[in-house]
Amino acid sequence: MADIAVRSRLKRFAPVHRLWHLGLILVFMTLSVTGVAWMFYETQWGHGLAALFGGYQSVIEIHRIAGLVMMAGFALHIAWAITRINWSGLPRSLLDPDVLVYQWVDVKGFFRHLGWIFGLNELPRFERWSWWEKFDYWAVWWGLMIVGVTGLMMYDPVLTSEYMPGWLLNVALWVHRIEAVLAMGHIFTIHFTVEHWRPSSFPFNAAMFDGTMDLEEARHEHPEWVARLEREGKLEAALAPPPPVPLRILYFVFGYAIILLGLFLLVFGLANAALLTLF
């Protein structure tokens, strides 16, 4: 029992999960900054952002390269996910609670969670993944497919025009921008709030950085997962000690640097969008 008290964290994310997430953060923020600088270049703010990357042409090239890196990473992630499927156990293996595939229990969890918010029922008992965590995961898939296809269309407009009518490039530009703005809006408001600023996580949720979460927090937010680990005799093996203080400080500083950058882009983007409508 003393050992369990020392190892008070539950392993939640494997190193490969954390690596994917870190890569996604870095590339997404690069695309966000360069994309906003490109979109608002006519404003003083956008011009200043672009200057950090060497000017208008440089910001375009960096945005394109970062886009290619993200699509390459997405392709690698798909290939990795395919290798993780238990093909011999299909389709039952896709219903495993450790898999991020949406199931009927997630639909019920959504409505029961909605009922809990309005005080109509108790908080649903989530497994390893809640319905909103699965939503966040799959939102990246459809978002990357939309911005990826439209981005590739605009990467070489001359080549694209050989196979498609030119007006489709205008459509691709607006679809690309709208989906990118929706993605940034979701990440910089909903994702940051749900993951870092709800009472149980405030002021910062480092689970995706150190790979663990507090055991008592897990019992509250994912009770079915903890109960399953206890039934299967796997809980003790899944426990880990808290990360060293220097690492916790590093995670916090890096995480909040990203959060503040996102809020900076959101606030000044909205302010400059309103400014542009006046002229």
C-alpha positions as CSV (number, residue, x, y, z in Angstrom):
1,M,0.0,0.0,0.0
2,A,2.9,2.4,0.8
3,D,4.3,1.7,-2.7
4,I,0.9,2.5,-4.3
5,A,0.8,5.7,-2.3
6,V,4.2,6.7,-3.7
7,R,3.2,5.7,-7.2
8,S,0.1,7.9,-7.2
9,R,-0.1,8.4,-11.0
10,L,-1.8,6.1,-13.5
11,K,-0.1,5.6,-16.9
12,R,-2.4,7.0,-19.6
13,F,-0.4,7.7,-22.7
14,A,2.5,5.7,-24.1
15,P,5.7,7.5,-25.3
16,V,4.5,7.2,-28.9
17,H,1.2,8.9,-28.1
18,R,3.1,11.8,-26.5
19,L,5.5,12.0,-29.4
20,W,2.6,12.3,-31.9
21,H,0.9,15.0,-29.8
22,L,4.2,17.0,-29.4
23,G,4.8,16.9,-33.2
24,L,1.2,17.9,-33.8
25,I,1.5,20.9,-31.4
26,L,4.7,22.2,-33.1
27,V,3.5,21.8,-36.7
28,F,0.0,23.1,-35.9
29,M,1.2,26.2,-34.2
30,T,3.7,26.8,-37.0
31,L,0.8,26.6,-39.5
32,S,-1.4,28.7,-37.3
33,V,1.1,31.6,-37.0
34,T,2.2,31.5,-40.6
35,G,-1.3,31.1,-41.9
36,V,-2.6,34.0,-39.8
37,A,0.3,36.1,-40.9
38,W,-0.5,35.3,-44.5
39,M,-4.2,35.9,-44.1
40,F,-3.8,39.2,-42.3
41,Y,-0.7,40.5,-44.2
42,E,-2.6,43.7,-45.2
43,T,-2.8,44.7,-41.5
44,Q,0.1,46.0,-39.4
45,W,-0.2,43.1,-37.1
46,G,-0.1,40.5,-39.9
47,H,2.8,42.3,-41.5
48,G,4.7,42.2,-38.2
49,L,4.0,38.4,-37.8
50,A,5.3,37.8,-41.4
51,A,8.4,39.8,-40.7
52,L,9.3,37.3,-38.0
53,F,9.7,34.7,-40.7
54,G,11.5,36.9,-43.3
55,G,8.5,38.5,-45.0
56,Y,5.5,37.6,-47.1
57,Q,7.2,35.1,-49.5
58,S,9.1,33.4,-46.7
59,V,5.9,33.0,-44.6
60,I,4.2,31.4,-47.5
61,E,7.0,28.9,-48.1
62,I,7.3,28.0,-44.4
63,H,3.5,27.5,-44.3
64,R,3.6,25.2,-47.3
65,I,6.6,23.2,-45.9
66,A,4.9,22.8,-42.6
67,G,1.7,21.7,-44.3
68,L,3.7,19.0,-46.2
69,V,5.3,17.9,-42.9
70,M,1.8,17.7,-41.2
71,M,0.4,15.6,-44.1
72,A,3.4,13.3,-44.0
73,G,3.0,12.9,-40.2
74,F,-0.7,12.2,-40.8
75,A,0.1,9.5,-43.3
76,L,2.6,7.9,-40.9
77,H,0.0,8.0,-38.1
78,I,-2.5,6.2,-40.3
79,A,0.1,3.6,-41.1
80,W,0.9,3.2,-37.4
81,A,-2.8,3.0,-36.4
82,I,-3.3,0.2,-39.0
83,T,-0.5,-1.8,-37.4
84,R,-2.2,-1.5,-34.0
85,I,-5.4,-3.1,-35.2
86,N,-6.0,-6.7,-34.1
87,W,-7.0,-7.9,-37.6
88,S,-7.7,-11.5,-36.5
89,G,-10.2,-10.3,-33.9
90,L,-12.2,-8.1,-36.2
91,P,-14.7,-6.6,-35.8
92,R,-14.9,-7.3,-32.1
93,S,-11.4,-6.0,-31.5
94,L,-12.6,-2.5,-32.6
95,L,-14.9,-2.5,-29.6
96,D,-12.1,-2.9,-27.1
97,P,-12.4,-0.1,-24.5
98,D,-8.8,0.9,-25.1
99,V,-9.6,1.6,-28.8
100,L,-10.6,5.1,-29.9
101,V,-13.4,3.9,-32.2
102,Y,-16.8,5.5,-31.4
103,Q,-19.3,3.0,-29.9
104,W,-22.9,3.1,-28.8
105,V,-21.7,3.6,-25.2
106,D,-20.2,6.9,-26.3
107,V,-23.5,8.1,-27.8
108,K,-25.2,7.2,-24.5
109,G,-22.3,8.9,-22.6
110,F,-22.8,12.1,-24.5
111,F,-26.5,12.4,-23.7
112,R,-26.0,11.3,-20.1
113,H,-23.2,13.9,-19.8
114,L,-25.6,16.5,-21.2
115,G,-28.2,15.5,-18.6
116,W,-25.6,15.8,-15.8
117,I,-24.8,19.3,-16.9
118,F,-28.4,20.3,-16.5
119,G,-28.7,18.4,-13.2
120,L,-31.0,15.6,-14.6
121,N,-28.8,12.6,-13.8
122,E,-25.5,11.6,-12.2
123,L,-22.2,11.9,-14.0
124,P,-21.8,9.0,-16.5
125,R,-19.0,6.5,-15.7
126,F,-16.5,6.8,-18.4
127,E,-14.0,4.1,-19.5
128,R,-10.4,5.0,-20.6
129,W,-11.7,7.4,-23.2
130,S,-14.7,9.7,-22.8
131,W,-16.9,10.7,-25.7
132,W,-15.3,14.2,-26.0
133,E,-11.7,12.7,-26.0
134,K,-12.7,10.5,-28.9
135,F,-14.3,13.5,-30.6
136,D,-11.0,15.5,-30.3
137,Y,-9.1,12.6,-31.8
138,W,-11.3,12.1,-34.8
139,A,-11.7,15.9,-35.4
140,V,-8.0,16.0,-36.3
141,W,-8.6,13.3,-38.9
142,W,-11.4,15.1,-40.8
143,G,-9.8,18.5,-40.3
144,L,-6.5,17.3,-41.8
145,M,-8.2,15.6,-44.7
146,I,-10.1,18.9,-45.5
147,V,-7.1,21.3,-45.1
148,G,-4.7,18.7,-46.6
149,V,-6.6,18.1,-49.9
150,T,-7.3,21.8,-50.4
151,G,-3.8,22.8,-49.4
152,L,-2.3,20.3,-51.9
153,M,-4.6,21.7,-54.6
154,M,-3.2,25.2,-53.9
155,Y,0.4,24.1,-53.5
156,D,0.9,24.0,-57.3
157,P,-2.1,25.8,-58.8
158,V,-0.8,25.5,-62.3
159,L,-0.6,21.7,-62.0
160,T,-4.0,21.6,-60.4
161,S,-5.5,23.6,-63.2
162,E,-4.4,21.0,-65.7
163,Y,-6.9,18.5,-64.1
164,M,-9.6,20.8,-62.6
165,P,-11.4,24.0,-63.6
166,G,-9.7,27.1,-62.2
167,W,-12.8,28.2,-60.1
168,L,-12.2,25.1,-57.9
169,L,-9.0,26.8,-56.6
170,N,-11.1,29.7,-55.3
171,V,-13.4,27.2,-53.6
172,A,-10.4,25.3,-52.2
173,L,-8.9,28.6,-50.8
174,W,-12.1,29.4,-48.9
175,V,-12.7,25.9,-47.7
176,H,-9.1,25.7,-46.5
177,R,-9.4,29.0,-44.7
178,I,-12.7,28.2,-43.1
179,E,-11.6,24.8,-41.8
180,A,-8.3,26.2,-40.6
181,V,-10.1,29.0,-38.7
182,L,-12.6,26.5,-37.2
183,A,-9.6,24.2,-36.1
184,M,-7.8,27.1,-34.5
185,G,-11.0,28.4,-32.8
186,H,-11.7,24.9,-31.4
187,I,-8.2,24.3,-30.1
188,F,-7.7,27.8,-28.7
189,T,-11.1,27.9,-26.9
190,I,-12.8,24.5,-26.3
191,H,-9.8,22.2,-26.2
192,F,-7.8,24.5,-24.0
193,T,-10.7,25.0,-21.6
194,V,-11.8,21.4,-21.4
195,E,-8.2,20.0,-21.0
196,H,-6.7,22.7,-18.8
197,W,-9.2,25.0,-17.1
198,R,-12.0,22.7,-15.8
199,P,-11.9,22.4,-12.0
200,S,-10.2,18.9,-11.9
201,S,-7.4,20.0,-14.3
202,F,-6.8,23.7,-13.5
203,P,-4.4,25.3,-14.0
204,F,-2.7,22.7,-16.3
205,N,-3.2,19.2,-17.4
206,A,0.2,17.6,-18.1
207,A,-1.1,14.1,-18.9
208,M,-0.1,14.3,-22.6
209,F,3.3,15.5,-21.6
210,D,4.3,13.2,-18.7
211,G,2.0,10.4,-19.8
212,T,0.2,10.0,-16.5
213,M,-2.8,11.3,-14.5
214,D,-3.5,11.4,-10.8
215,L,-5.1,8.1,-9.7
216,E,-7.8,9.8,-7.7
217,E,-8.6,12.0,-10.6
218,A,-8.8,8.9,-12.8
219,R,-11.2,7.2,-10.3
220,H,-13.5,10.3,-10.6
221,E,-13.3,11.0,-14.4
222,H,-12.7,7.4,-15.7
223,P,-14.1,5.1,-13.0
224,E,-14.9,2.2,-15.4
225,W,-11.3,2.2,-16.6
226,V,-9.9,2.0,-13.1
227,A,-12.4,-0.6,-12.1
228,R,-11.5,-2.7,-15.2
229,L,-7.8,-2.5,-14.4
230,E,-8.5,-3.6,-10.8
231,R,-10.7,-6.5,-12.0
232,E,-8.0,-7.7,-14.4
233,G,-5.2,-7.3,-11.8
234,K,-3.4,-4.7,-13.9
235,L,-3.8,-1.6,-11.8
236,E,-0.6,-1.9,-9.8
237,A,1.5,-2.4,-12.9
238,A,-0.1,0.7,-14.5
239,L,0.9,3.0,-11.6
240,A,3.8,5.4,-11.8
241,P,5.5,8.0,-9.5
242,P,5.0,11.7,-10.3
243,P,7.5,13.2,-12.7
244,P,10.5,15.1,-11.2
245,V,9.8,18.7,-10.3
246,P,12.1,20.2,-13.0
247,L,10.2,18.2,-15.7
248,R,6.8,19.4,-14.3
249,I,8.0,23.0,-14.5
250,L,9.2,22.4,-18.0
251,Y,5.9,20.9,-19.1
252,F,4.0,23.8,-17.5
253,V,6.2,26.5,-19.1
254,F,6.1,24.9,-22.5
255,G,2.4,24.2,-22.3
256,Y,1.4,27.7,-21.2
257,A,3.7,29.2,-23.9
258,I,1.6,27.3,-26.5
259,I,-1.7,28.3,-24.8
260,L,-0.7,32.0,-24.6
261,L,0.4,31.9,-28.3
262,G,-2.9,30.4,-29.2
263,L,-4.9,33.1,-27.3
264,F,-2.7,35.8,-28.8
265,L,-3.6,34.6,-32.3
266,L,-7.3,34.3,-31.4
267,V,-7.7,37.7,-29.8
268,F,-5.6,39.7,-32.3
269,G,-7.1,37.7,-35.2
270,L,-10.6,38.6,-34.1
271,A,-9.6,42.2,-33.5
272,N,-8.0,42.6,-37.0
273,A,-10.8,40.7,-38.7
274,A,-13.2,43.3,-37.2
275,L,-10.8,46.1,-38.3
276,L,-10.7,44.8,-41.9
277,T,-14.6,44.9,-42.1
278,L,-14.5,48.6,-41.5
279,F,-12.5,49.3,-44.6
